[in-house]
Amino acid sequence: MSTTTVIAPKVKTALPGPNAKRVVAGDEKYISPSYTRSYPMVAKQGRGVVVTDVDGNEFLDFSAGIAVTSTGHCHPQVVAAIQKQANELIHMSGTDFYYESMVTLAERLSKIAPMPGPHKVYYGNSGTEAIECALKLARYHTKRQNVIAFYGAFHGRTMGALSLTASKPQQKRRFAPLVPGVTHVRFPDVYRYAGSEDPQSFALGCARFLEDTLFRTTLPPEEVAAIFMEPVQGEGGYVVAPNVFLQELRRICDRHGILLVADEIQSGTGRTGKWWAIEHAGVQPDILCIAKGIASGMPLGVTVSKAEIMDWVPGSHASTFGGNPVCVAAALATLDVIEREGLLANATEVGNHMLKRMADWPTKHRLVGDVRGRGLMIGVEVVKDKKTKEFAAAERDRIVQAAFERGVLFLGCGPSTIRIAPPLIVTKAEADTALDVLDDSLSVIEKGAGR
């Protein structure tokens, strides 16, 4: 399945190497300090699941550029589609003119959308733009002003999306006032909060809190435009929403005329073994937000809604670069590759293989509190104490650093979770190599060796 035969990292220099040090020094001089770099990886080339840095070190990429390079780095079919389109037309602005490929991609997305059609499609450049579109559309269509989102959610960093986000205080610090009308409620993080309560009952209670408490006390349901949710919280810690929770949200929305918005920016495009993570629960959203893996690394955000919902008039919302023909060509090639190479099935098979292998890690490893996920969206929660479930952010970061030094790229998410999100083309052999490194890194940090 992989586009490369290399399944083992090759670290040739101390990290960072001399060229990497030079680039990092320049970055510190010129680049915004707001970026959240985890370790000094300076990428130069990528093929399949392998990324080579500027010093010739080869890493297995189990971050996929934050779950973006779904077909692997520089998949030949995606590269060919980009090159062909760039040689024909790069830009004309789909806001004011027409591209046939925008229609072609919309047709493809309509066929795999998790809710029945007909559908309408809006193109932007990123996940946060897809959310901004959904927020404005929900208010426009329903003529209601309020929205509900969840603690732990990450929906983006532009002001509307940031107002929905609730995963880390630093993301909001010194940016107030934010967009008004947003109410946050508890997400069913079963591992951390259910305690002795039955997990299904706890999850159901989180959903029913809306009607049992919120709508009865402070927020009139007839003034709620939409509920925004991630079927698997990304930055919140790769927390999987129980099926019963999503199903109850759907029933609540139906009873009160509220739109259900599925943020599938990180969990979609096959990452969980289905096109969209919400499909695991058999739930149909009203609006679907897509980005990250849809174009294998090219910037594209997509908002898909039921056709009757996207009823705004010209001038209500637009994007100069959204639906750029080069990005759309990459997206069409990405969908082709996922279908032709059976990557949905591969995500399920390899993901299940990894989950099975890590099933005993909470018992085996002192620092591992939980292993959870679906498909190739897996989180390993690192804790100081398994009874109190106290976060272990510093230890998590040291584990990620140790893995980097051993040639495998992971990223953190949530307060103290290691995210595992390789390209969908990853093989079991590559997965085993990466897990060997992570297993070893955990053991080293647990022993206090530091490296």
Summary of the structure (lengths in Angstrom):
residues: 451
radius of gyration: 21.6
end to end distance: 32.5
largest distance: 62.6
contacts: 1610
relative contact order: 0.16
helix: 40%
strand: 18%
